[in-house]
Amino acid sequence: MKLIKLFFIAAGLTLTANAANAQQKIGNVNTDDIFANLSDVKTVGATIEGLTKAKQTEIEKMITEYQTKLKAAQNKEGTMTEANKEAVTKELMAAHTELQALAKKIEEGRALAAKELSAKQNELFAPIQQKVKDAISAVAKERNLNYIFDTSSQDGNNLVYTDGSEDITAQVKTKLGASATTKAAPKSKK
């Protein structure tokens, strides 16, 4: 009698677990497609491109200054004679020190520019990323989806299996006011 009772309890738990699993709805979204169609992303991209060109121009000016001073030092070296050897050597050593300082300034300028551009990019993209995340959450709630997998990931870490799941990319783009055309989501099985 206990065995029969235990069997019914086990069967009941299995059916309850299966019913709970059947209620889980899975969807997918292609965030690369969404970001590619957002005007905000294009605006931020243009801003970052402008900043990059400005920083590049600053670095190029320093490089031009370096090249000019290097050429002047090389020309000065060509004027060395026995009579002015000591004076020219002092000038060349000073020029060498100045060139080393300028080379260091160029490298520091490059590193600082990269750091500033990265910080600005993060600053400008963070609100857009949050906006997309909020739209994905809103669409998922509207469609009663429990899980959303991002199909844009190339390494597959955000995707278990897309066949049969609901692709909400178009709805998220519509919610964000972006172009509603969608690329086919890759189908993969893990």
C-alpha positions in Angstrom: 0.0 0.0 0.0 2.9 2.3 0.8 4.5 1.5 -2.5 1.3 2.5 -4.4 1.0 5.7 -2.4 4.6 6.5 -3.1 4.1 5.8 -6.8 1.1 8.2 -7.0 3.1 10.9 -5.2 6.0 10.5 -7.5 3.7 10.5 -10.6 2.0 13.7 -9.2 5.3 15.4 -8.7 6.5 14.5 -12.2 3.2 15.7 -13.8 3.4 19.0 -11.8 7.0 19.5 -12.9 6.1 18.8 -16.5 3.2 21.2 -16.3 5.4 23.9 -14.8 8.0 23.3 -17.6 5.4 23.5 -20.3 4.4 27.0 -19.1 7.9 28.4 -19.6 8.0 30.4 -22.8 11.2 31.1 -24.6 12.0 33.9 -27.1 15.0 35.3 -28.8 16.3 38.7 -29.9 19.1 39.8 -32.2 20.6 42.8 -30.4 23.1 43.5 -33.1 20.2 44.0 -35.6 18.5 46.3 -33.1 21.6 48.4 -32.4 22.3 48.6 -36.2 18.9 50.2 -36.8 18.8 52.7 -33.9 19.3 56.3 -34.9 20.8 57.0 -31.4 23.6 54.5 -32.1 24.3 56.2 -35.5 24.5 59.6 -33.7 26.8 58.3 -31.0 28.9 56.7 -33.7 29.3 60.0 -35.5 30.2 61.8 -32.3 32.8 59.2 -31.5 34.2 59.4 -35.0 34.5 63.2 -34.7 36.3 62.9 -31.4 38.6 60.3 -32.8 39.5 62.5 -35.7 40.2 65.4 -33.4 42.4 63.3 -31.2 44.2 61.9 -34.3 44.8 65.5 -35.5 46.4 66.4 -32.2 48.7 63.3 -32.3 49.6 64.0 -36.0 50.6 67.6 -35.0 53.0 66.2 -32.4 54.4 63.7 -34.9 55.0 66.5 -37.4 56.8 68.5 -34.7 58.9 65.5 -33.9 59.8 64.9 -37.5 60.7 68.6 -38.0 63.0 68.6 -35.0 64.6 65.3 -36.0 65.3 66.7 -39.5 66.8 69.9 -38.0 69.0 67.8 -35.7 70.1 65.7 -38.6 70.9 68.8 -40.7 72.8 70.3 -37.7 74.9 67.1 -37.5 75.9 67.6 -41.1 77.4 71.0 -40.3 79.8 69.6 -37.7 83.4 70.4 -38.2 86.5 70.1 -36.0 86.1 73.8 -35.1 82.5 73.7 -34.0 82.4 70.0 -32.8 81.9 70.8 -29.1 79.1 73.3 -29.7 77.3 71.2 -32.2 77.6 68.1 -30.0 75.9 70.0 -27.1 73.2 71.2 -29.4 72.7 67.6 -30.7 72.5 66.2 -27.2 69.9 68.9 -26.3 67.9 68.0 -29.4 68.2 64.3 -28.6 66.8 64.9 -25.1 64.0 67.1 -26.6 63.2 64.4 -29.2 63.0 61.7 -26.5 60.6 63.9 -24.4 58.5 64.6 -27.5 58.3 60.8 -28.4 57.2 60.1 -24.8 54.6 62.9 -25.1 53.3 61.3 -28.3 52.9 57.9 -26.7 51.2 59.3 -23.6 48.9 61.3 -25.9 48.0 58.2 -27.8 47.3 56.3 -24.6 45.3 59.2 -23.1 43.3 59.6 -26.3 42.4 55.9 -26.4 41.3 56.1 -22.7 39.2 59.2 -23.2 37.6 57.8 -26.3 36.7 54.6 -24.5 35.3 56.5 -21.6 33.2 58.7 -23.9 32.0 55.7 -25.9 30.9 54.0 -22.6 29.2 57.2 -21.4 27.3 57.7 -24.6 26.3 54.0 -25.2 25.2 53.2 -21.6 21.8 55.0 -21.9 21.2 53.3 -25.3 22.0 49.9 -23.9 19.7 50.5 -20.9 16.9 51.7 -23.3 17.3 48.5 -25.4 17.3 46.3 -22.3 14.2 48.0 -21.0 12.5 47.5 -24.4 13.4 43.8 -24.4 12.0 43.4 -20.9 8.8 45.2 -21.9 8.2 43.1 -25.0 9.0 39.9 -23.1 6.4 40.9 -20.4 3.9 41.8 -23.1 4.3 38.4 -24.7 4.5 36.5 -21.5 8.0 35.1 -22.3 10.1 33.7 -19.4 13.5 33.6 -21.2 15.0 35.6 -24.0 18.2 34.5 -25.7 20.4 36.9 -27.7 21.0 35.3 -31.1 23.6 37.9 -32.1 26.3 36.3 -29.9 28.9 34.6 -32.1 30.2 32.4 -29.3 26.8 30.9 -28.6 26.9 31.6 -24.8 23.6 33.5 -25.0 21.8 30.9 -27.1 20.7 27.4 -26.1 18.3 26.6 -29.0 16.2 29.0 -31.1 14.0 26.6 -33.1 10.5 27.1 -31.9 11.2 30.2 -29.7 9.6 33.5 -30.5 11.8 36.1 -32.1 11.0 39.5 -30.6 13.6 41.6 -32.5 11.0 43.4 -34.7 8.8 44.2 -31.7 11.7 45.6 -29.7 12.8 47.7 -32.7 9.3 49.0 -33.1 9.1 49.9 -29.5 12.4 51.8 -29.9 11.2 53.5 -33.1 13.9 51.8 -35.2 13.6 50.2 -38.6 11.4 47.0 -38.4 13.3 44.9 -40.9 15.0 42.0 -39.3 17.8 39.7 -40.3 17.2 36.0 -40.0 18.4 34.7 -36.6 20.9 32.0 -36.7 19.6 28.6 -35.8 21.9 26.6 -33.6 21.7 23.7 -31.2 23.8 23.2 -28.2 
